Amino acid sequence: MGPSTRERFMKMALDLALRAKGRTSPNPMVGAVLVKDEKVIGTGFHQKAGMPHAEIEALNAAGDKANGADLYINLEPCAHSGRTPPCCDALIRAGIKRVFAGMQDPNPLVSGKGFEKLKAAGLEIVCGILEAEARKTNEIFAKHITTGKPFVTLKSAASLDGKTAAPSGESKWITGEEARARVHEMRDEVDAVMVGVNTIIRDDPSLTARPRGKEGKNIFRIVLDSALKIPGNSKALQPDGEKKTIIATTGKAALEKTRRLEAKGVIIIKTGEENGMVDLRDLMKKLGAMEITSVLIEGGSRVNASALRSGIVDKVVFFYAPKIIGGESAFPMFGLEGARELKDAVRIKDLEVSRAGEDIMVAGYVV
């Protein structure tokens, strides 16, 4: 069986994994394909934390045919008990002959142990097929499991000259319908969306996920509010199914208002202060401890600048509209004080550029 055939089956496993995008947190996305005589005899993917892993789904689909088959899977099978039993035991019992994997489990506590257990039982292991794609698929899981902190994406929408709002503060809508639909899809793929309290006061957004063609998931709504200025009638505070609102604040928050908000079901997280604002590094540690594995920042210029300066941002996604606002008083994508010299500028790698209707979407990773 040549490399191209192996890659074809691994691509199938990756596509299966992505069918649960945004639904498996805090677990990884995993797809599995069982192959015998170069024919697929069973497939599966992990749908949600607590539900059967991809390997088990594929084994159930294949039944007795699994004996002597090859498994293609984008992530090393687990050898430990978590919310479900270890998959390695089931693979050994089923008589799987070979395992072709995209990547080793990034969890430092279990990495390689699944392969070791399978090898000890006589299975052949081949790892590293379409490894770059496998790593990108589970970049959120890898960040959280290795650091205890969420993977953070900073999204911003601006004119071609980098302005997010006119001098009046008007920002609806700089970008078009397609770009806004993409943002709802991005929200649906993360655990939480985060904004500053000034965005709440100015725009009163619902901060919900309404992706096209399917029901949006319940995401955490996080508001950065160092002094608890948030109006009590804000949409972000209203009950919305199982959605939870988190307000990140500091010691400046009034005790009485803190209690009123907590009585409404709002989660209050107190952090240290960083230049009079919420300490974002401290906040990320606390969110990670809550098993919030991914955060989408949709802030204004001050929040964007603070997030970038604090070093919490992993990825940026910018939407540029074919408009020029101009003027020194219009709101920039990044406020506060930026880099004084070019050598201090934040560098972005692995840049991808695409169209979103009339707008341009630019995405990349912070170096």
C-alpha positions in Angstrom: 0.0 0.0 0.0 1.7 3.2 -1.2 1.9 6.6 0.6 -0.9 8.1 -1.5 -3.3 5.4 -0.4 -2.4 5.9 3.2 -2.9 9.6 2.9 -6.3 9.1 1.3 -7.6 7.1 4.2 -6.0 9.5 6.7 -7.7 12.4 4.9 -11.0 10.5 5.4 -10.3 10.2 9.1 -9.5 13.9 9.4 -12.7 14.8 7.5 -14.7 12.6 9.9 -13.0 14.3 12.9 -14.0 17.7 11.7 -17.7 16.8 11.6 -17.7 17.4 15.3 -15.8 20.7 15.1 -16.6 22.8 18.2 -18.5 20.0 19.9 -15.9 17.8 21.6 -14.3 20.2 24.1 -12.4 19.5 26.3 -11.6 16.4 24.2 -9.8 16.4 20.8 -11.5 15.9 17.5 -10.9 12.3 16.3 -12.0 10.4 13.2 -11.3 6.7 12.6 -11.4 4.5 9.5 -11.1 0.7 9.5 -9.6 -0.7 6.2 -9.3 -4.3 5.0 -8.0 -5.3 1.6 -7.9 -1.6 0.8 -11.7 -1.3 1.4 -13.4 0.7 4.2 -15.2 -1.6 6.5 -16.1 0.8 9.3 -15.9 4.5 10.2 -16.5 6.6 13.3 -15.8 9.9 14.9 -15.9 11.3 18.5 -19.1 13.4 18.7 -18.9 14.8 22.2 -17.0 14.5 25.5 -18.4 11.4 27.4 -19.6 9.7 24.2 -17.7 6.8 22.6 -14.4 7.6 21.0 -13.9 7.3 17.2 -12.1 4.0 17.4 -15.1 2.4 19.2 -17.6 3.8 16.7 -15.6 2.4 13.9 -15.2 -1.0 15.6 -19.0 -1.1 16.2 -19.6 -0.3 12.6 -17.2 -3.0 11.3 -18.2 -5.8 13.8 -16.4 -9.1 13.3 -14.8 -7.8 10.0 -12.4 -5.7 12.2 -10.3 -8.8 12.9 -7.1 -8.4 10.8 -8.0 -4.8 9.7 -5.9 -1.6 9.6 -7.0 1.4 11.6 -6.5 5.0 10.3 -6.8 7.6 13.0 -5.7 11.2 13.2 -4.6 11.0 16.9 -2.9 8.3 19.0 -5.4 5.9 20.6 -5.8 6.4 24.3 -4.4 3.9 26.8 -5.9 5.5 29.9 -9.4 5.7 31.4 -11.0 9.1 31.3 -14.7 9.7 30.7 -14.6 6.5 28.7 -12.5 3.2 28.9 -9.1 3.0 27.1 -9.5 2.4 23.3 -6.3 0.4 23.0 -7.8 -2.5 24.9 -10.8 -2.6 22.5 -8.4 -2.5 19.4 -6.3 -5.4 20.8 -9.4 -7.4 21.5 -10.8 -6.8 18.0 -7.7 -8.1 16.4 -6.6 -4.9 14.7 -3.4 -5.6 12.7 -1.9 -2.2 12.1 -2.5 1.4 13.3 -1.7 4.4 11.0 -1.9 7.6 13.0 -1.6 11.3 12.2 0.1 12.3 15.4 1.1 11.3 18.9 -1.2 12.5 21.7 0.1 15.9 22.9 -0.9 15.2 26.5 2.5 14.9 28.2 1.0 12.5 30.8 -0.1 10.0 28.2 1.8 10.8 25.0 3.2 7.6 23.4 1.7 5.2 26.0 -1.1 4.2 23.6 1.4 3.2 20.9 3.6 1.4 23.5 0.6 -0.7 24.6 -0.4 -1.5 21.1 3.2 -2.5 20.1 3.5 -4.7 23.1 0.4 -6.6 21.9 2.0 -7.1 18.5 0.3 -4.4 16.5 2.4 -2.5 13.9 2.4 1.3 14.4 3.0 4.0 11.7 2.8 7.6 12.9 3.1 10.9 11.1 0.7 10.6 8.1 -0.6 14.0 7.2 0.9 15.2 10.5 0.6 18.9 9.8 -3.1 18.6 9.0 -3.6 16.5 12.1 -1.9 19.0 14.3 -3.9 21.9 12.9 -7.1 19.9 13.5 -6.4 19.7 17.2 -4.5 22.9 17.8 -7.0 23.9 20.4 -6.8 20.6 22.3 -3.0 20.7 22.2 -2.7 24.2 23.6 -5.0 23.5 26.5 -3.7 20.0 27.4 0.0 21.2 27.4 -0.4 24.7 29.0 -3.7 24.5 30.9 -4.8 27.7 29.1 -7.3 28.2 26.2 -6.4 28.7 22.6 -7.1 32.3 21.8 -8.2 33.7 18.5 -8.4 37.5 18.0 -11.0 38.5 15.4 -11.4 42.0 14.1 -13.4 43.7 11.2 -12.1 46.9 9.7 -11.9 49.1 6.6 -9.0 48.7 4.2 -7.2 51.4 6.2 -7.6 49.5 9.5 -10.4 51.4 11.1 -13.0 49.5 13.1 -15.4 52.4 13.6 -16.1 55.9 12.4 -15.2 58.8 14.7 -18.9 58.7 15.9 -18.3 55.2 17.2 -20.6 53.7 14.5 -19.3 50.3 13.5 -22.4 48.4 12.2 -21.8 47.1 9.7 -18.3 47.6 8.3 -18.2 44.2 6.7 -20.8 42.4 4.7 -23.3 39.6 5.3 -20.9 36.8 4.3 -18.2 38.0 6.7 -20.7 38.3 9.6 -22.0 34.7 8.8 -18.4 33.5 9.0 -18.0 35.1 12.5 -21.1 33.2 13.7 -19.5 30.0 12.4 -16.3 30.9 14.3 -18.3 31.4 17.5 -19.9 28.0 17.0 -16.5 26.4 17.0 -15.2 27.8 20.3 -16.1 27.5 23.9 -16.3 31.2 24.6 -16.5 34.7 23.0 -15.0 37.6 24.8 -15.6 41.4 24.6 -14.8 44.5 26.6 -17.6 46.2 28.6 -17.4 49.3 26.3 -18.6 47.0 23.4 -21.5 46.0 25.7 -22.4 49.6 26.5 -22.1 50.8 22.9 -23.6 47.9 20.9 -25.4 45.7 23.4 -24.6 42.5 21.5 -26.2 39.1 22.4 -22.9 37.3 21.8 -24.7 34.1 20.6 -23.6 31.6 17.9 -26.1 31.5 15.0 -24.3 29.5 12.3 -25.9 28.9 8.9 -27.9 25.8 8.5 -27.7 24.4 12.0 -28.4 25.2 15.6 -25.7 27.1 17.4 -24.0 25.7 20.5 -24.2 27.2 23.9 -21.0 29.3 24.3 -19.7 31.2 27.3 -20.0 35.0 27.0 -17.1 36.7 28.7 -17.1 40.4 29.4 -14.0 42.3 30.6 -15.2 44.8 33.1 -12.6 45.9 35.6 -15.1 48.1 37.6 -18.4 46.3 36.9 -19.8 49.1 34.7 -22.1 46.7 32.8 -25.7 47.8 32.6 -28.1 45.4 34.3 -30.4 45.1 31.3 -27.6 44.1 28.8 -28.5 41.3 26.5 -25.4 39.5 27.5 -26.8 39.1 31.0 -30.1 37.7 29.9 -30.9 34.0 30.3 -30.4 32.3 27.0 -30.9 28.5 27.3 -27.8 27.0 29.0 -25.5 29.9 28.0 -23.4 31.2 30.8 -22.1 34.7 31.2 -18.7 35.3 32.8 -17.6 38.8 33.9 -13.9 39.2 34.5 -13.3 42.0 36.9 -10.8 43.3 39.5 -10.7 44.4 43.1 -12.4 47.7 41.9 -15.7 45.9 41.6 -18.4 46.9 44.1 -19.4 44.1 46.4 -23.1 44.9 46.2 -23.2 44.8 42.4 -21.1 41.6 42.4 -23.7 39.9 44.6 -26.6 41.1 42.4 -25.0 39.8 39.3 -24.1 36.4 40.9 -27.8 36.2 42.0 -28.7 36.4 38.3 -26.4 33.4 37.5 -23.5 35.4 36.3 -20.1 33.9 37.0 -17.7 36.5 38.5 -14.0 36.0 38.1 -11.7 38.3 39.9 -8.2 38.8 38.6 -5.2 41.0 39.4 -4.8 44.3 37.6 -2.7 45.1 34.6 -2.5 48.8 33.9 -5.8 49.3 35.7 -7.5 46.6 33.6 -8.2 42.9 33.9 -5.0 40.8 34.0 -5.6 38.7 30.9 -2.8 36.2 31.6 -4.4 35.5 35.0 -7.8 35.3 33.4 -6.6 32.7 30.8 -5.3 30.5 33.6 -8.6 30.6 35.4 -10.7 30.0 32.2 -8.4 27.0 31.4 -9.0 25.5 34.9 -12.8 25.7 34.0 -12.1 23.5 31.0 -12.7 26.4 28.6 -10.3 25.4 25.9 -10.9 28.1 23.3 -11.7 31.8 23.3 -12.7 34.1 20.5 -11.9 37.8 21.2 -14.2 40.3 19.5 -13.1 43.4 21.3 -12.5 47.0 20.5 -9.2 48.7 19.9 -8.2 48.7 23.6 -9.1 45.1 24.2 -7.3 44.0 21.0 -4.2 45.9 22.0 -4.2 44.5 25.5 -4.7 41.0 24.3 -1.9 41.2 21.8 0.5 42.9 24.3 -0.2 40.4 27.0 0.9 37.5 24.8 -2.3 35.5 25.1 -3.2 35.5 21.4 -2.5 32.4 19.3 -4.2 33.3 16.1 -5.6 36.4 14.4 -8.5 36.6 11.9 -9.1 40.0 10.3 -11.9 40.9 7.9 -11.2 43.8 5.7 -14.1 45.6 3.9 -13.6 47.5 0.6 -14.0 50.8 2.3 -11.7 53.6 3.4 -12.8 55.6 6.5 -9.7 57.8 6.9 -9.1 60.4 9.6 -7.1 60.4 12.7 -10.1 60.3 15.0 -11.6 57.1 13.6 -11.1 54.0 15.8 -8.1 51.8 14.8 -7.9 48.0 15.2 -5.4 48.4 17.9 -5.3 51.2 20.4 -3.1 52.1 23.4 0.6 52.3 22.6 1.9 50.1 19.9 5.4 49.0 18.9 7.9 52.0 18.9 10.1 50.3 16.3 9.5 47.8 13.5 11.7 45.2 15.2 9.1 45.2 18.1 6.1 44.6 15.8 4.1 41.4 16.4 4.9 39.0 13.6 2.3 36.7 12.0 3.2 33.4 10.3 1.4 30.9 8.1 -0.8 33.6 6.6 -3.9 32.6 4.7 -5.9 35.0 2.6 -9.4 34.3 1.2 -12.6 36.1 0.2 -15.7 36.4 2.3 -18.3 37.9 -0.1 -16.9 41.4 -1.0 -14.6 41.4 2.0 -11.1 39.9 2.4 -10.3 37.5 5.3 -6.7 37.3 6.5 -5.8 34.7 9.1 -2.5 33.7 10.7 -0.7 32.6 13.8 1.2 34.9 16.2 4.9 34.1 16.2 
